[in-house]
Amino acid sequence: MKILFIHDESDNVAVALRDLAPGEILEIEIGSKTEKIEVKEPIPFGHKIAIRDIEKGSNIIKYGEVIGIATDKIVKGSHVHVHNIRSLRY
C-alpha cells in the first residue's frame, strides 16, 4: 500500500495517504530511485511531508509547480504546512 504520493519527479514534498508518526521509516519512489525518509513529527492524512531538505526562502514544489516559499529551513521528513510556508497565491 502506498503511504506517500508524489505528483511529479521535481516535487520536494509528498502527500501523506494516512496519518504518519515520528520515527516511521518510509520508502518512496522518486522517478527511478527509491529513497528512505524518516518521519520527524506527526503528519496528518492529506498533509505534505518534505522529501528533501528545503532551505529557508526556497520554493515549495508540488504538482511540478511552485506552490509557496519556505519561511524556515524544512528538514527532510518534516511536516510542510502553513507554519513553515508562505503561499504565492494570497
SERO-4910 file (N, C-alpha, C, O; in steps of 0.05 Angstrom, whole numbers):
BEGIN
 pado doro    nc1    nc2    nc3   cac1   cac2   cac3    cc1    cc2    cc3    oc1    oc2    oc3
  Met    A     17    -24      0      0      0      0     18     25      0     37     27     16
  Lys    A     12     44    -17     26     69    -18     20     86      7     -3     87     15
  Ile    A     41     98     18     38    114     42     41    144     35     29    162     47
  Leu    A     58    149     14     62    177      5     56    179    -25     61    160    -40
  Phe    A     46    202    -33     41    206    -61     56    230    -71     55    252    -59
  Ile    A     72    226    -92     87    248   -105     73    253   -132     69    235   -148
  His    A     66    278   -137     53    285   -162     72    286   -185     65    279   -208
  Asp    A     97    295   -181    116    299   -202    145    294   -192    150    300   -168
  Glu    A    162    284   -208    190    279   -200    205    303   -190    223    300   -174
  Ser    A    197    327   -198    211    351   -189    201    361   -162    212    380   -150
  Asp    A    179    349   -151    168    357   -126    189    354   -103    205    336   -103
  Asn    A    187    372    -83    203    368    -59    186    362    -35    195    362    -12
  Val    A    160    358    -40    141    349    -19    124    326    -31    121    323    -55
  Ala    A    114    310    -12     95    288    -19     71    291     -1     72    305     19
  Val    A     49    278     -8     25    279      7     22    253     23     26    231     12
  Ala    A     16    256     49     12    232     66    -15    220     60    -35    234     61
  Leu    A    -15    194     55    -40    180     49    -52    167     73    -72    152     72
  Arg    A    -40    172     96    -50    164    123    -36    181    143    -16    194    136
  Asp    A    -45    181    168    -30    195    189     -3    183    192      0    158    191
  Leu    A     18    199    195     46    190    199     55    197    227     49    218    237
  Ala    A     71    178    238     81    182    266    111    186    265    125    175    249
  Pro    A    122    202    283    150    207    285    165    180    288    156    162    303
  Gly    A    188    178    275    204    154    276    198    133    255    215    115    250
  Glu    A    176    135    242    170    117    220    190    120    198    198    143    191
  Ile    A    199     98    186    217     99    163    201     90    139    189     68    138
  Leu    A    199    108    119    183    103     95    201    101     71    221    115     69
  Glu    A    194     84     53    208     83     27    190     97      6    166     93      6
  Ile    A    203    112    -10    188    128    -30    203    126    -57    228    127    -58
  Glu    A    188    122    -78    199    121   -105    197    149   -117    176    160   -120
  Ile    A    221    160   -125    222    185   -139    235    180   -166    259    176   -168
  Gly    A    218    180   -186    228    172   -212    236    143   -212    221    125   -204
  Ser    A    261    138   -219    271    110   -219    287    104   -193    298     82   -191
  Lys    A    288    122   -174    303    118   -149    284    113   -126    262    123   -125
  Thr    A    293     96   -107    279     91    -83    295    103    -60    319     99    -58
  Glu    A    282    119    -43    295    132    -21    280    126      5    256    120      4
  Lys    A    294    128     27    282    125     54    279    152     66    296    169     64
  Ile    A    256    156     80    251    181     94    242    173    123    225    157    127
  Glu    A    255    186    142    246    183    170    227    206    177    234    229    173
  Val    A    203    199    186    184    219    194    193    233    219    199    220    239
  Lys    A    195    259    219    206    275    241    185    284    261    192    289    285
  Glu    A    160    287    253    139    297    271    112    286    261    111    277    238
  Pro    A     92    287    277     66    277    268     57    293    243     59    317    241
  Ile    A     47    277    223     37    290    198     10    277    192      8    253    188
  Pro    A    -11    294    193    -38    284    188    -42    275    159    -29    284    141
  Phe    A    -61    257    156    -70    248    129    -76    273    112    -90    292    121
  Gly    A    -66    272     87    -71    294     68    -52    317     69    -53    335     52
  His    A    -35    318     90    -16    340     92     10    332     78     14    309     70
  Lys    A     27    352     75     52    349     60     76    342     79     76    351    102
  Ile    A     94    326     68    119    319     82    142    326     63    140    322     39
  Ala    A    163    338     74    187    344     58    201    319     50    208    302     67
  Ile    A    207    315     24    221    291     15    251    298      9    266    281      1
  Arg    A    258    323     13    285    333     12    288    355     32    268    367     40
  Asp    A    312    362     40    316    386     56    309    410     39    316    411     15
  Ile    A    295    429     51    287    454     37    297    478     53    290    481     76
  Glu    A    314    493     40    326    516     54    305    539     56    287    542     40
  Lys    A    308    555     77    292    579     81    294    596     55    315    601     45
  Gly    A    271    605     46    270    622     22    268    606     -4    265    618    -26
  Ser    A    270    580     -2    269    563    -26    240    557    -34    222    560    -18
  Asn    A    236    549    -59    210    542    -69    200    516    -58    215    497    -54
  Ile    A    174    515    -52    160    490    -45    148    481    -72    132    496    -84
  Ile    A    154    456    -80    145    447   -106    127    423   -103    134    403    -91
  Lys    A    103    426   -113     82    404   -113     68    406   -140     65    428   -151
  Tyr    A     61    383   -152     50    382   -179     70    391   -200     62    397   -223
  Gly    A     96    392   -193    116    403   -211    115    433   -213    128    445   -231
  Glu    A     99    446   -196     96    475   -196    104    486   -169    101    473   -148
  Val    A    113    511   -169    119    525   -144     92    533   -131     76    547   -143
  Ile    A     88    524   -106     63    530    -92     67    549    -68     48    559    -56
  Gly    A     93    554    -61     99    571    -39    129    574    -35    145    563    -50
  Ile    A    135    589    -14    163    594     -6    167    585     23    150    590     40
  Ala    A    189    571     29    195    563     56    202    587     73    219    602     66
  Thr    A    188    590     96    193    612    114    215    604    135    225    622    149
  Asp    A    222    579    136    243    568    153    256    545    139    245    536    118
  Lys    A    279    536    148    291    512    137    272    488    145    263    487    167
  Ile    A    267    471    125    249    448    130    266    423    124    276    419    102
  Val    A    269    407    145    286    383    143    270    360    130    246    357    135
  Lys    A    283    344    114    271    320    102    256    304    123    268    298    144
  Gly    A    231    298    118    215    282    137    197    299    155    182    289    171
  Ser    A    199    326    152    183    344    168    157    352    155    153    350    131
  His    A    138    361    172    112    370    163    115    396    148    129    414    157
  Val    A    103    398    125    103    423    109     74    433    108     57    420     97
  His    A     70    456    120     43    467    122     45    497    127     66    509    123
  Val    A     23    509    135     22    539    137     41    550    158     47    574    157
  His    A     52    534    176     70    543    196     99    548    185    115    561    198
  Asn    A    105    536    162    132    539    151    133    545    121    154    543    108
  Ile    A    110    552    109    110    561     81     92    586     78     73    591     94
  Arg    A     98    602     58     82    625     51     71    620     23     87    615      4
  Ser    A     46    621     21     33    616     -5     40    638    -25     44    661    -17
  Leu    A     41    632    -50     45    652    -71     19    663    -81     19    682    -97
  Arg    A     -3    651    -73    -29    659    -83    -42    681    -66    -58    697    -77
  Tyr    A    -36    681    -40    -50    700    -23    -31    718     -8    -39    735      8
***
